[in-house]
Amino acid sequence: MSLSAGSINTGLELAVLSKALDAAEETGEVLTEMMAQAAVIPGLGEYIDIRA
């Protein structure tokens, strides 16, 4: 049994897209974790002194 060239190309394209999607999901998860761990300073930017 041999696969046609078109079928092989389609399978290869799907495999590459799947890997790219996995990498994008992992990157998104890491960014979400980083944003959750970012230091937040309470009250920062709450008041502006315009008479200075």
N, CA, C, O and CB atoms as a CASP TS submission, in Angstrom:
PFRMAT TS
TARGET T0000
AUTHOR 0000-0000-0000
METHOD Language model
MODEL 1
PARENT N/A
ATOM      1  N   MET     1       0.835  -1.183   0.000  1.00  0.00           N
ATOM      2  CA  MET     1       0.000   0.000   0.000  1.00  0.00           C
ATOM      3  C   MET     1       0.879   1.245   0.000  1.00  0.00           C
ATOM      4  O   MET     1       1.785   1.374   0.824  1.00  0.00           O
ATOM      5  CB  MET     1      -0.950  -0.001   1.212  1.00  0.00           C
ATOM      6  N   SER     2       0.615   2.134  -0.904  1.00  0.00           N
ATOM      7  CA  SER     2       1.343   3.395  -0.915  1.00  0.00           C
ATOM      8  C   SER     2       0.343   4.538  -1.002  1.00  0.00           C
ATOM      9  O   SER     2      -0.704   4.428  -1.640  1.00  0.00           O
ATOM     10  CB  SER     2       2.353   3.449  -2.094  1.00  0.00           C
ATOM     11  N   LEU     3       0.684   5.610  -0.361  1.00  0.00           N
ATOM     12  CA  LEU     3      -0.180   6.775  -0.370  1.00  0.00           C
ATOM     13  C   LEU     3       0.176   7.669  -1.541  1.00  0.00           C
ATOM     14  O   LEU     3       1.334   7.723  -1.956  1.00  0.00           O
ATOM     15  CB  LEU     3      -0.072   7.545   0.951  1.00  0.00           C
ATOM     16  N   SER     4      -0.787   8.351  -2.063  1.00  0.00           N
ATOM     17  CA  SER     4      -0.505   9.282  -3.149  1.00  0.00           C
ATOM     18  C   SER     4       0.250  10.487  -2.600  1.00  0.00           C
ATOM     19  O   SER     4       0.230  10.737  -1.395  1.00  0.00           O
ATOM     20  CB  SER     4      -1.813   9.726  -3.851  1.00  0.00           C
ATOM     21  N   ALA     5       0.911  11.230  -3.476  1.00  0.00           N
ATOM     22  CA  ALA     5       1.708  12.385  -3.059  1.00  0.00           C
ATOM     23  C   ALA     5       0.816  13.432  -2.393  1.00  0.00           C
ATOM     24  O   ALA     5       1.234  14.063  -1.422  1.00  0.00           O
ATOM     25  CB  ALA     5       2.448  13.002  -4.269  1.00  0.00           C
ATOM     26  N   GLY     6      -0.382  13.623  -2.887  1.00  0.00           N
ATOM     27  CA  GLY     6      -1.297  14.609  -2.293  1.00  0.00           C
ATOM     28  C   GLY     6      -1.692  14.228  -0.892  1.00  0.00           C
ATOM     29  O   GLY     6      -1.787  15.087  -0.015  1.00  0.00           O
ATOM     30  N   SER     7      -1.920  12.966  -0.672  1.00  0.00           N
ATOM     31  CA  SER     7      -2.297  12.502   0.657  1.00  0.00           C
ATOM     32  C   SER     7      -1.141  12.665   1.645  1.00  0.00           C
ATOM     33  O   SER     7      -1.354  13.031   2.801  1.00  0.00           O
ATOM     34  CB  SER     7      -2.744  11.039   0.602  1.00  0.00           C
ATOM     35  N   ILE     8       0.059  12.399   1.196  1.00  0.00           N
ATOM     36  CA  ILE     8       1.238  12.559   2.050  1.00  0.00           C
ATOM     37  C   ILE     8       1.433  14.029   2.400  1.00  0.00           C
ATOM     38  O   ILE     8       1.710  14.368   3.551  1.00  0.00           O
ATOM     39  CB  ILE     8       2.503  11.998   1.354  1.00  0.00           C
ATOM     40  N   ASN     9       1.287  14.906   1.400  1.00  0.00           N
ATOM     41  CA  ASN     9       1.445  16.341   1.640  1.00  0.00           C
ATOM     42  C   ASN     9       0.393  16.857   2.617  1.00  0.00           C
ATOM     43  O   ASN     9       0.699  17.660   3.498  1.00  0.00           O
ATOM     44  CB  ASN     9       1.359  17.114   0.322  1.00  0.00           C
ATOM     45  N   THR    10      -0.826  16.402   2.463  1.00  0.00           N
ATOM     46  CA  THR    10      -1.897  16.834   3.365  1.00  0.00           C
ATOM     47  C   THR    10      -1.606  16.385   4.790  1.00  0.00           C
ATOM     48  O   THR    10      -1.788  17.156   5.732  1.00  0.00           O
ATOM     49  CB  THR    10      -3.258  16.279   2.898  1.00  0.00           C
ATOM     50  N   GLY    11      -1.163  15.166   4.953  1.00  0.00           N
ATOM     51  CA  GLY    11      -0.822  14.660   6.284  1.00  0.00           C
ATOM     52  C   GLY    11       0.319  15.437   6.904  1.00  0.00           C
ATOM     53  O   GLY    11       0.299  15.732   8.100  1.00  0.00           O
ATOM     54  N   LEU    12       1.316  15.773   6.097  1.00  0.00           N
ATOM     55  CA  LEU    12       2.457  16.544   6.586  1.00  0.00           C
ATOM     56  C   LEU    12       2.020  17.945   6.989  1.00  0.00           C
ATOM     57  O   LEU    12       2.443  18.448   8.030  1.00  0.00           O
ATOM     58  CB  LEU    12       3.559  16.617   5.519  1.00  0.00           C
ATOM     59  N   GLU    13       1.181  18.581   6.182  1.00  0.00           N
ATOM     60  CA  GLU    13       0.684  19.922   6.494  1.00  0.00           C
ATOM     61  C   GLU    13      -0.113  19.913   7.798  1.00  0.00           C
ATOM     62  O   GLU    13       0.029  20.821   8.617  1.00  0.00           O
ATOM     63  CB  GLU    13      -0.188  20.456   5.341  1.00  0.00           C
ATOM     64  N   LEU    14      -0.935  18.908   7.989  1.00  0.00           N
ATOM     65  CA  LEU    14      -1.720  18.812   9.224  1.00  0.00           C
ATOM     66  C   LEU    14      -0.822  18.610  10.435  1.00  0.00           C
ATOM     67  O   LEU    14      -1.084  19.163  11.504  1.00  0.00           O
ATOM     68  CB  LEU    14      -2.730  17.666   9.128  1.00  0.00           C
ATOM     69  N   ALA    15       0.226  17.830  10.278  1.00  0.00           N
ATOM     70  CA  ALA    15       1.149  17.600  11.389  1.00  0.00           C
ATOM     71  C   ALA    15       1.877  18.885  11.766  1.00  0.00           C
ATOM     72  O   ALA    15       2.054  19.172  12.950  1.00  0.00           O
ATOM     73  CB  ALA    15       2.162  16.505  11.028  1.00  0.00           C
ATOM     74  N   VAL    16       2.301  19.660  10.770  1.00  0.00           N
ATOM     75  CA  VAL    16       2.996  20.917  11.032  1.00  0.00           C
ATOM     76  C   VAL    16       2.049  21.914  11.695  1.00  0.00           C
ATOM     77  O   VAL    16       2.435  22.589  12.649  1.00  0.00           O
ATOM     78  CB  VAL    16       3.570  21.505   9.724  1.00  0.00           C
ATOM     79  N   LEU    17       0.824  22.014  11.206  1.00  0.00           N
ATOM     80  CA  LEU    17      -0.155  22.912  11.806  1.00  0.00           C
ATOM     81  C   LEU    17      -0.480  22.510  13.246  1.00  0.00           C
ATOM     82  O   LEU    17      -0.660  23.368  14.110  1.00  0.00           O
ATOM     83  CB  LEU    17      -1.430  22.931  10.968  1.00  0.00           C
ATOM     84  N   SER    18      -0.552  21.229  13.492  1.00  0.00           N
ATOM     85  CA  SER    18      -0.821  20.743  14.840  1.00  0.00           C
ATOM     86  C   SER    18       0.301  21.141  15.792  1.00  0.00           C
ATOM     87  O   SER    18       0.039  21.572  16.915  1.00  0.00           O
ATOM     88  CB  SER    18      -0.998  19.221  14.834  1.00  0.00           C
ATOM     89  N   LYS    19       1.549  20.997  15.351  1.00  0.00           N
ATOM     90  CA  LYS    19       2.697  21.392  16.179  1.00  0.00           C
ATOM     91  C   LYS    19       2.677  22.894  16.434  1.00  0.00           C
ATOM     92  O   LYS    19       2.953  23.335  17.550  1.00  0.00           O
ATOM     93  CB  LYS    19       4.026  20.984  15.502  1.00  0.00           C
ATOM     94  N   ALA    20       2.353  23.689  15.408  1.00  0.00           N
ATOM     95  CA  ALA    20       2.296  25.138  15.564  1.00  0.00           C
ATOM     96  C   ALA    20       1.202  25.532  16.548  1.00  0.00           C
ATOM     97  O   ALA    20       1.397  26.434  17.363  1.00  0.00           O
ATOM     98  CB  ALA    20       2.060  25.815  14.210  1.00  0.00           C
ATOM     99  N   LEU    21       0.065  24.872  16.481  1.00  0.00           N
ATOM    100  CA  LEU    21      -1.034  25.151  17.404  1.00  0.00           C
ATOM    101  C   LEU    21      -0.647  24.797  18.831  1.00  0.00           C
ATOM    102  O   LEU    21      -0.941  25.550  19.760  1.00  0.00           O
ATOM    103  CB  LEU    21      -2.290  24.378  16.992  1.00  0.00           C
ATOM    104  N   ASP    22       0.006  23.662  19.010  1.00  0.00           N
ATOM    105  CA  ASP    22       0.459  23.266  20.347  1.00  0.00           C
ATOM    106  C   ASP    22       1.434  24.301  20.919  1.00  0.00           C
ATOM    107  O   ASP    22       1.344  24.658  22.093  1.00  0.00           O
ATOM    108  CB  ASP    22       1.128  21.872  20.300  1.00  0.00           C
ATOM    109  N   ALA    23       2.362  24.778  20.087  1.00  0.00           N
ATOM    110  CA  ALA    23       3.339  25.770  20.538  1.00  0.00           C
ATOM    111  C   ALA    23       2.642  27.080  20.909  1.00  0.00           C
ATOM    112  O   ALA    23       2.990  27.702  21.912  1.00  0.00           O
ATOM    113  CB  ALA    23       4.401  26.019  19.444  1.00  0.00           C
ATOM    114  N   ALA    24       1.672  27.498  20.117  1.00  0.00           N
ATOM    115  CA  ALA    24       0.946  28.740  20.403  1.00  0.00           C
ATOM    116  C   ALA    24       0.150  28.622  21.699  1.00  0.00           C
ATOM    117  O   ALA    24       0.103  29.570  22.483  1.00  0.00           O
ATOM    118  CB  ALA    24       0.006  29.095  19.237  1.00  0.00           C
ATOM    119  N   GLU    25      -0.465  27.490  21.930  1.00  0.00           N
ATOM    120  CA  GLU    25      -1.218  27.284  23.168  1.00  0.00           C
ATOM    121  C   GLU    25      -0.299  27.317  24.381  1.00  0.00           C
ATOM    122  O   GLU    25      -0.636  27.910  25.406  1.00  0.00           O
ATOM    123  CB  GLU    25      -1.972  25.955  23.119  1.00  0.00           C
ATOM    124  N   GLU    26       0.848  26.687  24.265  1.00  0.00           N
ATOM    125  CA  GLU    26       1.805  26.664  25.372  1.00  0.00           C
ATOM    126  C   GLU    26       2.320  28.073  25.657  1.00  0.00           C
ATOM    127  O   GLU    26       2.453  28.461  26.817  1.00  0.00           O
ATOM    128  CB  GLU    26       2.984  25.715  25.055  1.00  0.00           C
ATOM    129  N   THR    27       2.606  28.833  24.616  1.00  0.00           N
ATOM    130  CA  THR    27       3.068  30.204  24.789  1.00  0.00           C
ATOM    131  C   THR    27       1.998  31.048  25.469  1.00  0.00           C
ATOM    132  O   THR    27       2.308  31.857  26.344  1.00  0.00           O
ATOM    133  CB  THR    27       3.452  30.817  23.438  1.00  0.00           C
ATOM    134  N   GLY    28       0.753  30.868  25.076  1.00  0.00           N
ATOM    135  CA  GLY    28      -0.347  31.593  25.698  1.00  0.00           C
ATOM    136  C   GLY    28      -0.494  31.265  27.170  1.00  0.00           C
ATOM    137  O   GLY    28      -0.758  32.149  27.984  1.00  0.00           O
ATOM    138  N   GLU    29      -0.327  30.012  27.511  1.00  0.00           N
ATOM    139  CA  GLU    29      -0.421  29.603  28.918  1.00  0.00           C
ATOM    140  C   GLU    29       0.699  30.222  29.743  1.00  0.00           C
ATOM    141  O   GLU    29       0.473  30.673  30.866  1.00  0.00           O
ATOM    142  CB  GLU    29      -0.376  28.071  29.039  1.00  0.00           C
ATOM    143  N   VAL    30       1.902  30.245  29.188  1.00  0.00           N
ATOM    144  CA  VAL    30       3.044  30.833  29.897  1.00  0.00           C
ATOM    145  C   VAL    30       2.830  32.332  30.087  1.00  0.00           C
ATOM    146  O   VAL    30       3.111  32.859  31.164  1.00  0.00           O
ATOM    147  CB  VAL    30       4.363  30.571  29.125  1.00  0.00           C
ATOM    148  N   LEU    31       2.339  33.025  29.069  1.00  0.00           N
ATOM    149  CA  LEU    31       2.076  34.460  29.190  1.00  0.00           C
ATOM    150  C   LEU    31       1.000  34.744  30.235  1.00  0.00           C
ATOM    151  O   LEU    31       1.102  35.706  30.996  1.00  0.00           O
ATOM    152  CB  LEU    31       1.655  35.038  27.839  1.00  0.00           C
ATOM    153  N   THR    32      -0.022  33.908  30.263  1.00  0.00           N
ATOM    154  CA  THR    32      -1.076  34.080  31.256  1.00  0.00           C
ATOM    155  C   THR    32      -0.525  33.917  32.665  1.00  0.00           C
ATOM    156  O   THR    32      -0.877  34.687  33.558  1.00  0.00           O
ATOM    157  CB  THR    32      -2.209  33.080  31.012  1.00  0.00           C
ATOM    158  N   GLU    33       0.328  32.933  32.873  1.00  0.00           N
ATOM    159  CA  GLU    33       0.944  32.724  34.184  1.00  0.00           C
ATOM    160  C   GLU    33       1.827  33.904  34.571  1.00  0.00           C
ATOM    161  O   GLU    33       1.816  34.335  35.724  1.00  0.00           O
ATOM    162  CB  GLU    33       1.765  31.430  34.189  1.00  0.00           C
ATOM    163  N   MET    34       2.594  34.429  33.613  1.00  0.00           N
ATOM    164  CA  MET    34       3.466  35.563  33.890  1.00  0.00           C
ATOM    165  C   MET    34       2.657  36.796  34.281  1.00  0.00           C
ATOM    166  O   MET    34       3.037  37.517  35.203  1.00  0.00           O
ATOM    167  CB  MET    34       4.339  35.869  32.676  1.00  0.00           C
ATOM    168  N   MET    35       1.563  37.042  33.599  1.00  0.00           N
ATOM    169  CA  MET    35       0.732  38.196  33.912  1.00  0.00           C
ATOM    170  C   MET    35       0.089  38.049  35.288  1.00  0.00           C
ATOM    171  O   MET    35      -0.074  39.038  36.002  1.00  0.00           O
ATOM    172  CB  MET    35      -0.345  38.382  32.842  1.00  0.00           C
ATOM    173  N   ALA    36      -0.273  36.841  35.660  1.00  0.00           N
ATOM    174  CA  ALA    36      -0.880  36.611  36.969  1.00  0.00           C
ATOM    175  C   ALA    36       0.135  36.824  38.085  1.00  0.00           C
ATOM    176  O   ALA    36      -0.239  37.219  39.190  1.00  0.00           O
ATOM    177  CB  ALA    36      -1.462  35.196  37.048  1.00  0.00           C
ATOM    178  N   GLN    37       1.405  36.570  37.814  1.00  0.00           N
ATOM    179  CA  GLN    37       2.445  36.703  38.832  1.00  0.00           C
ATOM    180  C   GLN    37       3.056  38.103  38.869  1.00  0.00           C
ATOM    181  O   GLN    37       3.873  38.392  39.743  1.00  0.00           O
ATOM    182  CB  GLN    37       3.532  35.682  38.590  1.00  0.00           C
ATOM    183  N   ALA    38       2.675  38.970  37.939  1.00  0.00           N
ATOM    184  CA  ALA    38       3.250  40.314  37.880  1.00  0.00           C
ATOM    185  C   ALA    38       2.917  41.078  39.160  1.00  0.00           C
ATOM    186  O   ALA    38       1.814  40.977  39.696  1.00  0.00           O
ATOM    187  CB  ALA    38       2.727  41.081  36.638  1.00  0.00           C
ATOM    188  N   ALA    39       3.890  41.836  39.630  1.00  0.00           N
ATOM    189  CA  ALA    39       3.705  42.613  40.856  1.00  0.00           C
ATOM    190  C   ALA    39       2.729  43.757  40.592  1.00  0.00           C
ATOM    191  O   ALA    39       2.876  44.502  39.623  1.00  0.00           O
ATOM    192  CB  ALA    39       5.065  43.162  41.377  1.00  0.00           C
ATOM    193  N   VAL    40       1.747  43.884  41.453  1.00  0.00           N
ATOM    194  CA  VAL    40       0.772  44.957  41.367  1.00  0.00           C
ATOM    195  C   VAL    40       0.972  45.858  42.574  1.00  0.00           C
ATOM    196  O   VAL    40       0.978  45.397  43.716  1.00  0.00           O
ATOM    197  CB  VAL    40      -0.690  44.403  41.303  1.00  0.00           C
ATOM    198  N   ILE    41       1.138  47.153  42.309  1.00  0.00           N
ATOM    199  CA  ILE    41       1.329  48.122  43.385  1.00  0.00           C
ATOM    200  C   ILE    41      -0.021  48.783  43.665  1.00  0.00           C
ATOM    201  O   ILE    41      -0.540  49.500  42.810  1.00  0.00           O
ATOM    202  CB  ILE    41       2.424  49.193  43.010  1.00  0.00           C
ATOM    203  N   PRO    42      -0.596  48.552  44.849  1.00  0.00           N
ATOM    204  CA  PRO    42      -1.903  49.122  45.161  1.00  0.00           C
ATOM    205  C   PRO    42      -1.865  50.653  45.145  1.00  0.00           C
ATOM    206  O   PRO    42      -0.939  51.264  45.680  1.00  0.00           O
ATOM    207  CB  PRO    42      -2.382  48.622  46.527  1.00  0.00           C
ATOM    208  N   GLY    43      -2.864  51.257  44.536  1.00  0.00           N
ATOM    209  CA  GLY    43      -2.984  52.699  44.528  1.00  0.00           C
ATOM    210  C   GLY    43      -2.158  53.405  43.460  1.00  0.00           C
ATOM    211  O   GLY    43      -2.292  54.617  43.288  1.00  0.00           O
ATOM    212  N   LEU    44      -1.319  52.687  42.748  1.00  0.00           N
ATOM    213  CA  LEU    44      -0.476  53.306  41.729  1.00  0.00           C
ATOM    214  C   LEU    44      -1.340  53.863  40.606  1.00  0.00           C
ATOM    215  O   LEU    44      -2.119  53.129  39.998  1.00  0.00           O
ATOM    216  CB  LEU    44       0.543  52.292  41.172  1.00  0.00           C
ATOM    217  N   GLY    45      -1.208  55.140  40.333  1.00  0.00           N
ATOM    218  CA  GLY    45      -1.961  55.784  39.276  1.00  0.00           C
ATOM    219  C   GLY    45      -3.354  56.212  39.675  1.00  0.00           C
ATOM    220  O   GLY    45      -4.136  56.658  38.836  1.00  0.00           O
ATOM    221  N   GLU    46      -3.667  56.081  40.943  1.00  0.00           N
ATOM    222  CA  GLU    46      -5.010  56.420  41.411  1.00  0.00           C
ATOM    223  C   GLU    46      -5.213  57.932  41.467  1.00  0.00           C
ATOM    224  O   GLU    46      -6.295  58.430  41.157  1.00  0.00           O
ATOM    225  CB  GLU    46      -5.262  55.806  42.790  1.00  0.00           C
ATOM    226  N   TYR    47      -4.167  58.660  41.864  1.00  0.00           N
ATOM    227  CA  TYR    47      -4.271  60.110  41.988  1.00  0.00           C
ATOM    228  C   TYR    47      -3.173  60.773  41.160  1.00  0.00           C
ATOM    229  O   TYR    47      -2.065  60.247  41.052  1.00  0.00           O
ATOM    230  CB  TYR    47      -4.175  60.546  43.473  1.00  0.00           C
ATOM    231  N   ILE    48      -3.488  61.931  40.576  1.00  0.00           N
ATOM    232  CA  ILE    48      -2.521  62.698  39.794  1.00  0.00           C
ATOM    233  C   ILE    48      -2.447  64.095  40.391  1.00  0.00           C
ATOM    234  O   ILE    48      -3.469  64.760  40.560  1.00  0.00           O
ATOM    235  CB  ILE    48      -2.914  62.748  38.273  1.00  0.00           C
ATOM    236  N   ASP    49      -1.226  64.542  40.711  1.00  0.00           N
ATOM    237  CA  ASP    49      -1.032  65.882  41.250  1.00  0.00           C
ATOM    238  C   ASP    49      -0.847  66.856  40.080  1.00  0.00           C
ATOM    239  O   ASP    49       0.206  66.872  39.444  1.00  0.00           O
ATOM    240  CB  ASP    49       0.196  65.925  42.222  1.00  0.00           C
ATOM    241  N   ILE    50      -1.869  67.664  39.802  1.00  0.00           N
ATOM    242  CA  ILE    50      -1.777  68.555  38.650  1.00  0.00           C
ATOM    243  C   ILE    50      -1.280  69.945  39.047  1.00  0.00           C
ATOM    244  O   ILE    50      -1.147  70.809  38.180  1.00  0.00           O
ATOM    245  CB  ILE    50      -3.133  68.664  37.966  1.00  0.00           C
ATOM    246  N   ARG    51      -1.000  70.189  40.334  1.00  0.00           N
ATOM    247  CA  ARG    51      -0.515  71.500  40.794  1.00  0.00           C
ATOM    248  C   ARG    51       0.992  71.523  40.984  1.00  0.00           C
ATOM    249  O   ARG    51       1.528  72.534  41.437  1.00  0.00           O
ATOM    250  CB  ARG    51      -1.193  71.883  42.096  1.00  0.00           C
ATOM    251  N   ALA    52       1.663  70.492  40.670  1.00  0.00           N
ATOM    252  CA  ALA    52       3.097  70.408  40.911  1.00  0.00           C
ATOM    253  C   ALA    52       3.865  71.311  40.064  1.00  0.00           C
ATOM    254  O   ALA    52       5.092  71.350  40.156  1.00  0.00           O
ATOM    255  CB  ALA    52       3.583  69.058  40.713  1.00  0.00           C
TER
END
